[in-house]
Amino acid sequence: MLDVVNLKTHFPIKRGVLRHVAGYVKAVDGVSLQVRERQTVGLVGESGCGKSTVGRTLLRLIMAEARISGQVMFDGESVFDANRRTMKRFRRQMQIIFQDPVSSLNPRMTVGRIISEPLQIHRLAKGHELDAKVEELLESVGLQGSHADRYPHEFSGGQRQRIGIARALALQPRFIVCDEPVSALDVSIQSQILNLLRDLQKERQLSYLFIAHNLAVIEHFCDEIAVMYLGKIVEYAERVDLYRNPRHPYTRALLSAAPHPETLRGRKRIILPGEVPSPANPPPGCSFHIRCPLTRQLAEHAKEEQTVELTIAGKETRIMKRCVEECPSLSGVESDRGHTVACHFHQDQAAPTQY
């Protein structure tokens, strides 16, 4: 259904009185992924790695001055090359559920007006038919038809997110970007929203790009998972393969940080040194080499000509030279079909422990 190839979104950095462009923030820097019919693909990573920007770029919701390149194909048609008429047709097929259920709803509009607005714009219903459609949508997400006359501030956070879901379903889309739809909700409400999204997917044959930073939610909800770091996908695999056999050092660190009460005893956490580099000035080669524990371990036993000494966080550190000079591309893992990882030395590390 959706095919994304080498997607890049760079935001200009403007300085001076004349606001000249002094550089670019590389929020998304070469992302490729696919979403099939009735499939959920998870996009996970630390805050600021570019997950939400990927979702918004796919739907052409990014401001015009951003420098965007790559290819996004929906049902074989280019989204970026679509004219206004074609894009309006795409809007009926592709929708988004925003992260913040408060700011995503207009406080001056009733719930009924919020949900009916896309139906009116696309001229799909009017009059009594429009009111009946709004009532049906509210009931499909667990609310009452009488709620249509209320305003967003009269609802709880979970109810507001249900309203956002109803709005996304109004045009009967086939593909929905779920931009961290449960991160702002209580844990008990999170499970309700996830179960609702799962039921709607089965009922309406939906496909999701599910963006989150909660690994437990991703494991429960997604079929395939893409791990992002600093604007790039560093590992891509089916859910079971990723959690059973994580190959990228960053993925292993993420999984080791997620709390699992059943395996907490005797479990060793991987603590990454330093901070995430700025996307305005990413490091050369592998963007993870500054924090990577694997390249440090390998450098201890490698020949001197294969390593380089850098000052990282005020400390002299020896790492593998190849990690600094070459940017790794996604390559397949021999033991797992469809499992790809962007790491020069992922085959040289020990077998993963239980995460």
C-alpha positions as CSV (number, residue, x, y, z in Angstrom):
1,M,0.0,0.0,0.0
2,L,2.7,2.5,1.1
3,D,6.2,2.5,-0.2
4,V,8.7,5.0,1.2
5,V,12.2,5.3,-0.4
6,N,15.1,7.4,0.9
7,L,12.8,10.0,2.5
8,K,14.6,13.1,3.7
9,T,13.2,16.2,5.5
10,H,15.7,19.0,6.2
11,F,14.6,22.2,8.0
12,P,16.5,25.4,7.2
13,I,18.4,27.3,9.9
14,K,18.1,31.0,9.1
15,R,20.3,33.7,10.6
16,G,21.0,37.4,10.3
17,V,18.8,40.3,9.4
18,L,18.3,38.9,5.9
19,R,17.4,35.5,7.3
20,H,19.9,33.7,5.0
21,V,20.1,29.9,5.3
22,A,23.1,28.9,7.4
23,G,22.5,25.2,7.5
24,Y,19.8,22.5,7.8
25,V,18.4,20.4,10.6
26,K,18.4,16.9,9.2
27,A,15.2,15.7,11.0
28,V,14.7,12.8,8.6
29,D,17.8,11.6,6.7
30,G,17.1,8.7,4.4
31,V,14.2,6.6,5.7
32,S,12.8,3.7,3.7
33,L,10.0,1.5,4.7
34,Q,6.9,-0.3,3.5
35,V,3.4,-0.7,4.9
36,R,1.2,-3.5,3.5
37,E,-2.6,-4.0,3.5
38,R,-4.0,-4.5,7.1
39,Q,-0.5,-4.3,8.6
40,T,0.9,-2.3,11.5
41,V,4.4,-1.0,11.2
42,G,5.9,0.5,14.3
43,L,8.4,3.3,14.3
44,V,10.3,3.6,17.6
45,G,13.2,5.6,19.0
46,E,14.2,8.3,21.4
47,S,12.4,11.7,21.5
48,G,13.7,13.9,18.8
49,C,14.9,11.2,16.4
50,G,12.5,12.2,13.7
51,K,9.6,9.7,14.1
52,S,6.7,12.3,14.0
53,T,8.4,14.2,11.1
54,V,8.3,11.0,9.1
55,G,4.6,10.6,9.6
56,R,3.8,14.2,8.8
57,T,6.0,14.2,5.8
58,L,4.2,11.2,4.4
59,L,1.0,13.1,4.5
60,R,2.4,16.4,3.3
61,L,1.8,18.2,6.5
62,I,5.2,19.7,6.7
63,M,5.7,23.4,6.1
64,A,6.6,24.3,2.5
65,E,10.0,25.8,3.3
66,A,11.4,22.4,4.4
67,R,13.7,20.7,1.9
68,I,12.0,17.3,1.2
69,S,13.3,14.6,-1.1
70,G,12.8,10.9,-1.7
71,Q,9.7,9.1,-2.9
72,V,6.4,8.2,-1.2
73,M,4.2,5.9,-3.3
74,F,0.6,5.2,-2.2
75,D,-1.1,2.5,-4.3
76,G,1.5,3.1,-7.0
77,E,1.0,6.8,-7.2
78,S,3.5,9.5,-6.0
79,V,2.2,11.6,-3.1
80,F,4.8,14.3,-3.6
81,D,4.0,14.7,-7.3
82,A,0.2,14.8,-6.8
83,N,-1.6,17.9,-7.8
84,R,-4.3,19.5,-5.7
85,R,-7.1,17.4,-7.0
86,T,-5.2,14.1,-6.6
87,M,-4.1,15.2,-3.1
88,K,-7.6,15.7,-2.1
89,R,-8.4,12.1,-3.1
90,F,-5.3,11.0,-1.1
91,R,-6.7,12.8,2.0
92,R,-9.7,10.5,2.0
93,Q,-7.3,7.5,2.0
94,M,-4.7,8.7,4.4
95,Q,-5.3,10.2,7.9
96,I,-3.5,10.9,11.1
97,I,-4.2,10.6,14.8
98,F,-2.2,13.3,16.6
99,Q,-0.2,12.8,19.8
100,D,-1.8,15.5,22.0
101,P,-5.6,15.0,22.3
102,V,-5.9,18.5,23.7
103,S,-4.2,20.7,21.2
104,S,-5.4,18.7,18.2
105,L,-9.0,19.6,18.8
106,N,-10.4,23.1,18.2
107,P,-11.7,24.4,21.6
108,R,-14.2,26.7,19.8
109,M,-15.9,23.9,17.9
110,T,-18.3,21.3,19.2
111,V,-17.4,17.7,18.8
112,G,-20.1,17.3,16.2
113,R,-18.5,20.1,14.1
114,I,-15.0,18.7,14.5
115,I,-16.0,15.3,13.2
116,S,-18.4,16.6,10.5
117,E,-15.9,19.1,9.0
118,P,-14.0,16.5,6.8
119,L,-17.4,15.1,5.6
120,Q,-18.5,18.6,4.6
121,I,-15.2,19.5,2.9
122,H,-15.4,16.3,0.7
123,R,-19.2,16.7,0.3
124,L,-19.9,13.2,1.5
125,A,-23.0,14.1,3.6
126,K,-25.2,16.9,4.7
127,G,-28.3,17.6,6.8
128,H,-29.8,14.7,8.7
129,E,-27.5,12.3,7.0
130,L,-24.5,14.3,8.3
131,D,-25.8,14.2,11.9
132,A,-26.5,10.4,11.6
133,K,-22.9,9.9,10.4
134,V,-21.4,11.9,13.3
135,E,-23.5,9.9,15.7
136,E,-22.4,6.6,14.1
137,L,-18.7,7.6,14.3
138,L,-19.0,8.6,18.0
139,E,-20.6,5.3,18.9
140,S,-17.9,3.4,16.9
141,V,-15.2,4.8,19.2
142,G,-17.1,4.2,22.5
143,L,-18.8,7.6,22.9
144,Q,-22.5,8.6,22.8
145,G,-24.3,10.4,20.0
146,S,-25.4,13.1,22.5
147,H,-21.7,14.1,23.0
148,A,-21.8,15.8,19.6
149,D,-23.1,19.0,21.2
150,R,-20.4,19.2,23.8
151,Y,-17.0,21.0,23.5
152,P,-13.6,19.3,23.9
153,H,-12.9,20.7,27.3
154,E,-15.8,18.8,28.7
155,F,-14.1,15.5,28.1
156,S,-11.2,13.5,29.7
157,G,-7.9,12.9,27.9
158,G,-9.0,9.4,26.8
159,Q,-12.3,10.7,25.5
160,R,-10.6,13.4,23.6
161,Q,-8.3,10.9,21.9
162,R,-11.4,8.9,21.0
163,I,-12.8,12.0,19.3
164,G,-9.6,12.4,17.4
165,I,-9.9,8.8,16.2
166,A,-13.5,9.4,15.2
167,R,-12.4,12.4,13.1
168,A,-9.6,10.3,11.4
169,L,-12.2,7.6,10.6
170,A,-14.8,10.0,9.1
171,L,-13.6,9.7,5.5
172,Q,-13.2,5.9,5.7
173,P,-9.4,5.9,5.2
174,R,-7.3,2.8,4.4
175,F,-4.1,4.1,6.0
176,I,-3.7,6.0,9.3
177,V,-0.6,7.5,10.9
178,C,-0.9,7.0,14.7
179,D,1.5,9.6,16.1
180,E,2.1,8.4,19.7
181,P,-1.7,8.2,20.3
182,V,-1.4,6.9,23.8
183,S,1.7,8.6,25.2
184,A,-0.3,11.4,26.9
185,L,-2.7,9.0,28.5
186,D,-2.9,7.0,31.8
187,V,-1.8,3.4,31.6
188,S,-5.3,2.1,32.1
189,I,-6.6,4.4,29.3
190,Q,-3.8,3.4,27.0
191,S,-4.9,-0.2,26.9
192,Q,-8.5,0.9,26.1
193,I,-7.3,3.0,23.2
194,L,-5.0,0.3,21.9
195,N,-7.8,-2.3,22.0
196,L,-10.1,0.2,20.2
197,L,-7.5,0.7,17.4
198,R,-7.0,-3.0,17.1
199,D,-10.8,-3.6,16.8
200,L,-11.2,-0.8,14.3
201,Q,-8.3,-2.3,12.2
202,K,-10.0,-5.7,12.0
203,E,-13.4,-4.1,11.3
204,R,-12.4,-1.6,8.7
205,Q,-9.3,-3.4,7.2
206,L,-7.0,-0.5,8.2
207,S,-3.2,-0.2,7.9
208,Y,-1.2,1.7,10.5
209,L,2.1,3.5,10.8
210,F,2.3,3.4,14.6
211,I,4.8,5.9,16.1
212,A,5.8,5.4,19.7
213,H,8.7,5.4,22.1
214,N,7.2,2.8,24.5
215,L,8.7,-0.6,23.6
216,A,6.0,-2.5,25.5
217,V,3.2,-0.8,23.4
218,I,5.2,-1.5,20.2
219,E,5.6,-5.2,21.1
220,H,1.9,-5.6,21.8
221,F,0.6,-3.7,18.8
222,C,2.9,-3.9,15.8
223,D,3.6,-6.6,13.1
224,E,7.0,-5.1,12.0
225,I,9.2,-2.6,13.7
226,A,11.6,0.1,12.5
227,V,14.1,1.5,15.0
228,M,15.1,5.1,14.3
229,Y,18.2,7.0,15.6
230,L,19.0,10.6,14.5
231,G,16.8,10.6,11.4
232,K,17.8,7.2,10.1
233,I,16.4,3.7,10.5
234,V,19.1,1.5,12.1
235,E,17.1,-1.8,12.3
236,Y,14.0,-3.2,10.7
237,A,12.5,-6.6,11.5
238,E,9.3,-8.5,12.3
239,R,8.3,-8.0,15.9
240,V,9.2,-11.5,17.1
241,D,12.6,-11.3,15.4
242,L,13.5,-7.9,16.8
243,Y,12.7,-8.8,20.4
244,R,14.3,-12.3,20.2
245,N,17.4,-11.3,18.2
246,P,18.2,-7.5,18.3
247,R,21.3,-6.9,16.3
248,H,22.0,-3.2,16.4
249,P,23.7,-1.9,19.6
250,Y,21.2,0.9,19.9
251,T,18.2,-1.5,19.7
252,R,19.8,-3.6,22.4
253,A,20.3,-0.5,24.6
254,L,16.6,0.4,24.1
255,L,15.4,-3.0,25.0
256,S,17.7,-3.3,28.1
257,A,16.2,0.0,29.4
258,A,12.6,-1.2,29.1
259,P,11.3,-2.6,32.5
260,H,10.3,-6.2,32.5
261,P,9.4,-7.5,36.0
262,E,9.7,-11.2,35.0
263,T,13.4,-10.8,33.9
264,L,14.5,-8.0,36.2
265,R,16.6,-10.1,38.5
266,G,20.1,-10.6,37.2
267,R,19.5,-8.4,34.2
268,K,22.3,-6.1,33.0
269,R,21.3,-2.7,31.6
270,I,23.2,-1.1,28.7
271,I,23.9,2.5,29.6
272,L,24.9,4.6,26.6
273,P,27.5,7.4,27.3
274,G,27.0,11.0,26.2
275,E,24.0,12.7,24.6
276,V,22.3,12.3,21.3
277,P,24.1,14.5,18.7
278,S,22.4,17.5,17.1
279,P,20.6,16.7,13.9
280,A,21.9,20.1,12.6
281,N,25.4,18.7,12.8
282,P,25.3,14.9,12.8
283,P,28.6,13.0,13.2
284,P,30.3,11.6,10.0
285,G,30.0,7.9,9.2
286,C,27.7,5.9,11.5
287,S,25.7,8.5,13.4
288,F,25.7,6.2,16.5
289,H,29.5,5.7,16.8
290,I,29.9,8.4,19.5
291,R,27.7,6.4,21.9
292,C,28.2,2.9,20.6
293,P,29.5,0.3,23.1
294,L,30.2,-2.3,20.4
295,T,32.7,-0.1,18.5
296,R,34.6,0.5,21.7
297,Q,34.7,-3.2,22.6
298,L,36.0,-4.1,19.1
299,A,38.6,-1.4,19.2
300,E,40.2,-2.8,22.3
301,H,41.3,-5.9,20.4
302,A,41.7,-4.5,16.9
303,K,44.9,-3.5,15.1
304,E,46.0,0.1,15.6
305,E,45.5,1.0,11.9
306,Q,41.9,-0.2,12.2
307,T,41.1,2.2,15.0
308,V,41.0,6.0,15.6
309,E,41.2,7.9,18.9
310,L,38.5,10.6,19.4
311,T,37.7,13.0,22.2
312,I,34.1,12.1,23.2
313,A,32.5,13.9,26.2
314,G,35.9,15.2,27.2
315,K,37.5,11.7,27.3
316,E,39.9,10.1,24.9
317,T,38.2,7.1,23.4
318,R,39.4,4.6,20.8
319,I,36.8,3.3,18.3
320,M,36.8,1.5,15.0
321,K,38.0,3.7,12.1
322,R,35.4,2.3,9.7
323,C,32.6,3.6,11.9
324,V,33.8,7.1,11.5
325,E,34.5,7.0,7.8
326,E,31.6,4.9,6.4
327,C,27.9,5.3,6.8
328,P,26.4,1.8,7.1
329,S,23.4,0.9,5.0
330,L,20.7,-1.5,6.0
331,S,21.8,-5.1,5.3
332,G,20.2,-8.5,6.0
333,V,20.8,-10.6,9.0
334,E,21.7,-14.2,7.9
335,S,19.7,-15.9,10.6
336,D,16.4,-14.0,10.1
337,R,14.6,-13.4,6.8
338,G,13.6,-9.8,6.3
339,H,15.7,-8.6,9.3
340,T,18.0,-5.7,8.3
341,V,20.4,-3.7,10.4
342,A,22.6,-0.7,9.7
343,C,25.8,-1.7,11.5
344,H,29.3,-2.6,10.1
345,F,30.0,-5.1,12.9
346,H,26.6,-6.5,13.9
347,Q,27.9,-10.0,13.1
348,D,30.9,-9.6,15.4
349,Q,28.9,-9.2,18.7
350,A,27.9,-12.0,21.1
351,A,24.5,-13.6,20.9
352,P,21.9,-11.5,22.5
353,T,20.7,-12.2,26.1
354,Q,17.1,-12.1,27.2
355,Y,15.6,-8.7,27.0
